[in-house]
Amino acid sequence: MQSQIKSKNARFIKDLLLISAGIVSACFGLKSFLMPNEFIDGGVTGISLIVHTLTGYNLSYLIILINIPFVILGFRQIGRGFAIKTAIAILVLAVLLTALPFQPITHEKLLIAFFGGLFLGGGIGLAMRGGCVIDGTEVLALYISRKSTLTVGNIILILNIIIFAFAAIFLSIETAMYSILTYLSASRTVDFVVNGIEQYTGVTIISESNEEIKQVIIDRMKRGVTVYKGEGGYGEQKDINILYTVVTKLEISTLLTEIRNIDPNAFVVQQQIADIKGGVVKRHALH
């Protein structure tokens, strides 16, 4: 019981630190790069920046007001804890946009687009790792995806195309084009932060030499292997052992070479892994 309490407290502190770092990073990206130069990003932040640029309304108020429907949607679709953390994170971001004395760093447009997106995307990604969002677009995309055949990625893309079209009409085509670069920088940074520095690939291997391949993965590559019991469904039906392992993208080439050296006819399926916890994946897990 005590260990569970310690684990819960440690997780709470970790989430708090991630969200806090994310809010400061996003605030820095907005105040030091995007806002002074009237650049925008995608999502709710982009909508808020467009309205701010056109009307002069305080960005802090806009971020709070425009995110309210998405926080309510997050409460209904994901849960109370997520909605509470998201609401608090957005409120803190709005306050820090007014309170923190960040100054413009540069007026070079390419640097603004890249680094503005970098810090804003890093902030969004850190907040997501802490269990909340500071931009409600993902919540809306999740809701729509459950009601339609579109994927979350497709919905976010469509929403951002609409936002950048508005930017081109009401601001300028040049601003919209630079803002697309900002969005690309931000989205790649979010992927990098959320998925981790090391991106992993799950590999399923079907081979009659499965025992030899398993030993190579364990002994040479220092990776864990799961063995599934299967049955051939094409041609001769017989019991087979199916191997499954997870390696980093840098190691996938080595693994495939080892497999082909043992069995050139092995059937290998690869799939990208967003994140992993536990298991024998990192080398320092073995001693």
N, C-alpha and C positions, 0 to 999 in steps of 0.2 A: 504494500500500500504506500509506504514511504517512498519507495523507488519510483512509483507511478507519479506521485506528487512532484518529486524532483524532476522527472522527465517532462511533465507538463509545464513546470515553471521554466525549465531550460528552453523548451520550445516557444513559450510565450516571450521570453527575453530575446531569443533569436529572431522571431517574427517582428518584434518591436524595433529591433536594430535595423533589420532589412527595410521595413516600411519607413523608418525615420531617414535612413540614408537615401531611399528612393525619393522621398518628398523633397529633400534638400537638393538632390541632383536635378530633379524636374524643375524646381524653382530656379536654379542657376541657369539651366538651359533656356527657360522662358525669359528671365529678366536680363541676362547678359548677352543673349543672342537673338532670340526671335522677336520679342516685343519691341525693342528699340528700332528694329529694322523692318517692322510690319510683315514679317514672315509668318506663315501658318504651318500647322501640322495636320494630320488626319484626325478623325474621330471627334469626340466631344471637345477636346482641347482646340482642335482646328476650328470648330464652329464658334467656340468662345472667342478665339483670336479674330475671326472674321467680323463678328458683331462688335468686338472692342475697337477694331480698326475703323469700321464704318461709322460707329456711333459715339465712340469715346467713353462708353460706359466702363466702369471699373471692372477689370478682368477677374478680380477675386470674386465679386458678386456673380458675374456671369458663369464662372466655373461651378459655383455652388448651385445656382438656379437650374442650369441646363443639366446638371448631373442628378438632380432630385428624382426625375422619373426612372432613371437607370438604377439608382439605389433601391427604390421601391420594387422594381422588376427583379433586382438581385435578391431581395428578401424573399420574393415569391418563388423564384426559380432555383436559387442555390441554398439560401438559409439565413437565419437571423445573425449568426456570428459573422458571416461574410459581409452582410449589409451594414452591421454596426461598425466593423473595422473600416469598410470602405467610406462610410459617412464621416467618420472621424478623420481619416486620412485626407479626404477632400477638404474638410473644414480647416485642417492644419495647413494644407497647401495654400489655401486661399489667404489665411492669415500671414503666412511667411512671404507670400508675394508682395504684401504690403510692408512687412516688418524688416525683412532682410535687405541690407544695403548693397546688393549686387549691382555692379556697374557694367556698362557695355564693354565688351572685350575687343571687338573688331567691327569694321564696316565692310570688310571684304566678303562679297556675297557667297562665294563658294565655301569659305570658312564658316560663315554663319549657318548655311544649310547643313554642312557636315557636322559641326560640333554642336549646333543647336539640337539636331536630331539625335546625336550621340548621347548628350546629357539627359534630354527628355526621355528618350527610349530606355536609357539605363535606369532612370527613375521609375518608369512604368514597370520595367522588368523586375526590379528589386521589390517593388510593392506587391507584384504578383507572387513572387517567391515568399513574401510575408503573409500571403493569404487574403489579399484584397486588390482592388484596382483603383487608380486615380483617374481613369478615363473609362466612361461607361459603355463605350462602343462594343467591347467584347461581350458584355452582358446582353445587349440588344441582339447581337449576332447569334449568341447561343439560343436566345428565345425564338428568333425567327427560324433558325435551323431545325428546331424541334417541331415547327409547324409547317415546314416545307421540305423540298428535296435538296435545297442548297446547303452547301457546307459552310461552316463558320468563316473560313478563309474567303470563300466567294462573296459572302454577305459583307464582310469588312471591306473587300475590294470595291464592291458596288457603292457602298456608302461613301467611301473616300473619293471615288470618281465624281460623285455628285458634289461633294464638298469642294474639290478642286475646280470643278466646272463653275461653281458659284464664285470662287476666288478669281477665276479668269474673267468672269463677267463684271463683277463689282469692284475688283481691285485692279489687276492687270494680268495679261497673259504671262509676262515675265515673272511676276510675283508667284503666279500659280506654278510655273515651271520650276522655279527655285524651291517652292514649297513641296513639290513632288520629290525633289532630291532630299529635302528634310525628312519627309515621310519614309523614304527608302532607308535612309541612315537610321532613323528611329526604329523602324520595324526590324531591321537586321540586328540592331543592338538588343532589342527586346528578346529576339530568338536566342542570341548569344548568352544573355543573362539568365533567361528562364531555363534553357537547356543545359547550361553549364559550359565550362571551358572545353571539356572533352565531350564530344558527341559520340554516342554509342550506336552500334549496329548489332541487331539480333541476327544470328545465323542458324538456320536449320539445315542439317546435313543428313542425307539418306545414302548409305553406302554399305556394301557387304563387308567392307574393311572398317566397320565402325569402331571396333575395339582398338585398332591401331591408331585411328584418327583421334579417338578419345584420349589416348595416352600422350599423343603429341600436344594436344591442347592443354592438358594438365601439366605435363612435365616440362615442355619447352616454352609454352606461352604463358604458363602460370595462371590459367583461367579455369573457372569452374565450368562443369558440363552437366546438363540434365539429360537423362536418357528416358525417352518415351517408348513404350511398347506399341508397335504398330503392325499392320498387316497389309501386304501388297494388294492393290486393287486392280492392277493392270497386268494382264498375262498370268504368269504363275502366281497363285495366292500362297504366301508363306509369311511367317512371322519375321519381323525385322525390328531392329533397334534404331530409333530416330534420335539423333543428337541435336541438342540446342545449347548454344553458348552466346555470350555477349562480349564483344571486343570494341576497342576504340576504332575510329575511322582510319587512324594511322596504321593500325595493325591488320586491317582487313586484307590487304594485299598479301602480307606474310601468311596469314591463315589460308587463303585460297591457294597459294603456291604449295604449302604443305599438303593440303588436301589433294591437289592434282598430282603431286609426286606419289602419293599413296594409291589413289584411285582416280584416274582421269575421267571415269564415267560417273563419278559421284554426283548426286542431285543436290544442289545447294540453293537455298532461298535466303535472300537478305532483306531486312526491313529496318528502317530507322527507328531508334528508340529515343523518345523525348527526354526521359529522365529515369534514373534507377536508384534504388535504395537497397542496401544490404547485399549479400551474396559475395562470391569471390570474383570481383571484377577489377578492382584496383590492385596493383602489384603489392602494395604494402599490406594487403590483407593476409598475405602468406609470410610466414617466418620460418 
